[in-house]
Amino acid sequence: MSTLLDFLPAVEGLKELRLVDRELLVMVAGFEERRLAAAKALTDTKGGKVAILRYKPDHASNDFDALARELGSKGVQLKESNIIEYDRFQPRDFPEAFKRCIKVNRSKHVILDISAMSKLAILLCLDVCRELNVAVSIHYAEAKRYGPSQADYEKAKAAQRIHRPSIQIYTGVQGVLRVARFSSVAMQGQPTAAIAFTSFNEELIQALLNCVYPARLFLINSKPPKLKWREEATAWIHEQLLKEWPARDNPVERDLPVRTASTLDYRESVRILQELYWQLTIDHRVLLGPTGSKMQTVGCYLAVALHPDIHVEYPTPEGFLNLYSEGIGAQWLVDFGALGDFVAELSEIERAEHLDVRLPGKIFSS
């Protein structure tokens, strides 16, 4: 019998991007150079539209004008109605604004450029697309260089300037965001099992623990396709935290967590999240913190879409290390088709896989 993972589309390399009638390219006016990657990759813009998320509160480093100029050089005329404010600290009005944008443009296909997008914005955009059942493609551009560099990390480590998260409460650590779409009251009163991803922004998980106080914690270590040292570094940053929880929940082999997921291939995140969900859901409230990479966040969305009883908490602080990226690296695309139909199909497959429930007329074959 086929499993849910067999139906997840692969991450494909991208050389050029075409934008045709009834398609909407959604971008972000951020500060990283790779925010321009999708615009630079455009080779055909006939009939398609572009929407830009403008962050609020505004910051001097966010360069809307450069993005508008790059789009203009490709023949894209931006409409004021397609510039959508995204309040990073109070995003409750954003889903309806994004929904209106899709409807006004009569878009049937959304190309969501997540390269410079807030992880909570990724979750919200995908959920609106699922609700409207529009086709969705994810565009993601890697950076050429990621911060911190190995030299910067080693220097900070030697000087003991890297905070290593702990279960003890720290003052000065900001809180988390909760949005109605991803809030669940299921299993309240039961012990909470929190799932989060490691990163170089060590304050993310600290903020989560300060606000949530879970009974159990499950960390997923982040594994880049390249730069092995970064996988080892994020494991070291969170080593102390892992030692403060039962080893059975976070097994380690050769100083590296056994539970790891690619920062690029979202399917690995889906697999791990599904395994943890089915282990925990009977007697725990499952809480998810999307603290990893942007493509890992896509995996988080699919897990939450399949299981609305998963409660999402989004940590908001910024770390002290220079985490900014430079340059534009390889570009990737994932095509999901009509997202509402896709999630519904995955749900049927998962029921057949885990609960042996088959809907009339549905046949699942290997």
PASEFI-718465 format. One record per residue (C-alpha): x, y, z; residue in three letters. Coordinates in steps of 0.05 Angstrom, whole numbers, plus 32768, in hexadecimal, padded with zeros to 4 digits. Example, Ala and Ser with C-alpha at 12.3 -4.5 7.8 and 13.67 -1.06 7.14 Angstrom:
! residues 2
80F67FA6809CALA 81117FEB808FSER 
This chain:
! residues 366
800080008000MET 801880467FF0SER 80288073802BTHR 801B80BD8033LEU 806480CD8026LEU 806080AD7FE1ASP 802F80E37FCCPHE 8059811F7FE1LEU 807781427FA4PRO 80C281487F9FALA 80EA81887FA4VAL 810081977F5CGLU 813781C57F44GLY 812182057F22LEU 8144822C7EEALYS 810D825B7ED4GLU 80C882717EEALEU 808C827F7EBDARG 805082A67ED4LEU 8012829D7EA9VAL 7FC882B07EACASP 7FA482A37EEEARG 7FE682987F13GLU 7FFB82C17F4FLEU 804482C67F65LEU 804782D87FAFVAL 808782F77FC8MET 80A2831B8005VAL 80C4835F8009ALA 80F98348803AGLY 814383588040PHE 816783198029GLU 8181831B7FE1GLU 815D82DA7FD1ARG 811B83007FD7ARG 812A83147F8FLEU 813782CD7F76ALA 80F182BE7F5CALA 80EE83017F38ALA 813282F57F18LYS 811B82AF7F02ALA 80DE82CA7EDELEU 80E182BF7E92THR 809782C87E80ASP 806582F37EA5THR 802B82F67E73LYS 7FE982F77E97GLY 800482E67EDCGLY 800283137F1ALYS 8031831F7F54VAL 801F832D7F9CALA 805183477FCFILE 804E833F801ALEU 8067837F803BARG 807E83748082TYR 8063839E80BALYS 807F83BB80E6PRO 80AD83D480AFASP 80F883CE80B5HIS 812D83F5808FALA 814E83B48077SER 810E839E8052ASN 811783B5800AASP 80D583B87FE6PHE 80EF83E77FAFASP 812583B77F97ALA 80F283807F90LEU 80C283AD7F6BALA 80F983C37F3BARG 810E837B7F2CGLU 80C583687F1ELEU 80BD83A67EF3GLY 80F983917EC9SER 80D383517EB9LYS 809483777EA4GLY 806D836D7EE4VAL 804083A87EF7GLN 803183A67F41LEU 7FEC83BA7F57LYS 7FE383DB7F9BGLU 7FAC83A97FABSER 7FE083717FA3ASN 800D838D7FDAILE 7FF7836C801AILE 800D8381805FGLU 80268349808CTYR 802C835D80D5ASP 8060832D80F1ARG 804783358138PHE 7FFB833B812BGLN 7FED831480EBPRO 7FA3830680FAARG 7F89833180C0ASP 7FB98315808DPHE 7F9482D58078PRO 7F5682FB8062GLU 7F7F832F803DALA 7FA582F88019PHE 7F6582D48009LYS 7F4883147FEAARG 7F86831C7FC0CYS 7F8082D67FA3ILE 7F3682E07F94LYS 7F3D83267F75VAL 7F74830C7F46ASN 7F4982CF7F36ARG 7F8782A57F43SER 7F84825A7F39LYS 7FCE824D7F47HIS 7FF8826D7F7EVAL 8044826A7F79ILE 805A82777FC0LEU 80A182917FC5ASP 80B6827F800CILE 810082928004SER 80FC82CF8031ALA 80B882C28051MET 80A782BF809BSER 8099827880B0LYS 8055828B80CDLEU 804582AF808BALA 8055826E8066ILE 802482488092LEU 7FED827C8089LEU 7FF68282803ECYS 7FF382378035LEU 7FB582318060ASP 7F9082668038VAL 7FA382437FF7CYS 7F8982018014ARG 7F4882228029GLU 7F3E823F7FE3LEU 7F5781FF7FC2ASN 7F8582237F92VAL 7FC182007F73ALA 8001820E7F99VAL 804A820C7F86SER 8081821C7FB9ILE 80BD82437F9FHIS 80FB82437FCBTYR 813F82627FBDALA 817A824D7FE6GLU 81AF82817FF9ALA 81F7827C7FE3LYS 821082898029ARG 81EB8280806BTYR 81F982A480ACGLY 821A829880D9PRO 8259828180B5SER 827E824680D4GLN 82B5827680EBALA 828382A4810DASP 82618269812ETYR 82A3824B8148GLU 82B9828F8162LYS 8277829A8187ALA 827A825381A2LYS 82C1825B81BCALA 82AF829D81DDALA 8271827D81FDGLN 824482B081DCARG 8211827C81C4ILE 81D7827181F2HIS 81C4822881F8ARG 817A821F8206PRO 816381FF8247SER 812281EB8268ILE 812E8222829CGLN 810982638291ILE 8131829E8276TYR 811D82E7827BTHR 81218314823EGLY 810A82DD820FVAL 80CF82F181E5GLN 808F82C881DFGLY 806A82A481A9VAL 803382B48177LEU 7FF2828D8173ARG 7FC18295813AVAL 7F7A827B8137ALA 7F85825080FAARG 7FB98226811DPHE 7F9F82268164SER 7F8181E6817ESER 7F5C81D781BEVAL 7F60818C81B2ALA 7F7B816381ECMET 7F7E819E821CGLN 7F8B81848261GLY 7FB9814E8246GLN 80058154824BPRO 8023817C8212THR 8057815E81E3ALA 807D819681BFALA 80A0818B817CILE 80D281BE8162ALA 810D81C38132PHE 815481D88143THR 817382158123SER 81A9824A812FPHE 81758278814DASN 817B82598192GLU 8148828781B1GLU 810E82688189LEU 8109822881B1ILE 8119824D81F2GLN 80DE827B81E5ALA 80B2823F81D6LEU 80C5821C8217LEU 80BC825B8240ASN 807482608228CYS 805D82188221VAL 807C81EE8259TYR 807381AB8234PRO 807481688256ALA 809E814B821EARG 80CA816B81E9LEU 80DD814E81A5PHE 81138172817DLEU 812081688133ILE 8167817A8121ASN 816F81A180E0SER 819B818380AALYS 81AF81AF806FPRO 81BD818C802DPRO 820481A88032LYS 822F81C5806ALEU 8231818A809ALYS 824D81B880D0TRP 820A81DC80D6ARG 81E7819B80E9GLU 821C818F811EGLU 821881D78136ALA 81CC81D78141THR 81D381958166ALA 820881B48193TRP 81DF81F381A1ILE 81A581C881B9HIS 81CF819181DBGLU 81C381AB8221GLN 817881AE8216LEU 8177816681FCLEU 819B814E823ALYS 8164816D8266GLU 812E81418248TRP 812880F58247PRO 815980D78214ALA 812380A981F9ARG 80FE80E481DAASP 813C810181B9ASN 816D80C881AAPRO 81B580DC8198VAL 81EA80B48173GLU 823180CC816AARG 822081108187ASP 81EA811C8154LEU 819E8116815EPRO 818180DA813BVAL 814381028129ARG 8159813080F0THR 8136814F80B4ALA 815181718075SER 814B81BC8074THR 813881B6802ALEU 81108176801FASP 80CF81848044TYR 80BA813B803EARG 80EA81278075GLU 80C8815880A4SER 8084813C8092VAL 809B80F5809FARG 80B6810580E4ILE 807B813080F8LEU 804A80FA80E3GLN 807080C5810AGLU 807180F08148LEU 802881038142TYR 801080BB8140TRP 803C80A9817BGLN 802480E381A6LEU 7FDD80F58193THR 7FB980C081BDILE 7FCD80DE8200ASP 7FF0812081F2HIS 7FDF816481D7ARG 800E816C819CVAL 802D81B18196LEU 805981C5815BLEU 808B81FE8158GLY 80A1820D8110PRO 80E782228125THR 810E820380EBGLY 811A821580A2SER 80E782308071LYS 80E181EE804CMET 80D981CA808FGLN 80A081FA809CTHR 807E81E0805DVAL 8082819B807CGLY 806581B880BCCYS 802A81D48096TYR 801881918077LEU 801A816F80BBALA 7FEC81A580D8VAL 7FBD81A4809DALA 7FB5815880A5LEU 7FAE815E80F1HIS 7F8A819E8106PRO 7F8F8186814EASP 7FDA8198814CILE 7FE281DB816FHIS 8015820B8152VAL 803E823D817BGLU 806C826C8153TYR 80A88288817APRO 80B782D08168THR 80FC82E68183PRO 813B82F4815BGLU 817D82D4816CGLY 81BE82FA8177PHE 81E882D78142LEU 81EB82F380FBASN 81BA82C480DALEU 81B382EB8099TYR 81C082C98056SER 81E482E48019GLU 81DB82D87FCFGLY 81AC82AC7FA7ILE 81BA82627FA2GLY 819482287F84ALA 814982307F79GLN 811481FB7F84TRP 80CB81EF7F76LEU 809781C07F94VAL 805381B87F71ASP 801981A27F9CPHE 7FDF81AD7F6CGLY 7F9C81C37F8AALA 7FB081C67FD3LEU 7F6C81B87FF2GLY 7F6481797FC7ASP 7FAC81657FD5PHE 7FA481698021VAL 7F618144801DALA 7F82810C7FF5GLU 7FBC81078026LEU 7F8A8103805FSER 7F6780C7803EGLU 7FA980A58031ILE 7FBF80AF8079GLU 7F7D80948095ARG 7F868056806BALA 7FCE80508082GLU 7FC3805B80CDHIS 7F7B804C80DBLEU 7F69801C80A3ASP 7F308049808EVAL 7F1F804B8044ARG 7EEA80788027LEU 7EB780597FF7PRO 7ED180577FB0GLY 7F1980667FC4LYS 7F4E80337FB3ILE 7F9580397FCDPHE 7FC8800E7FAASER 801380077FB1SER 
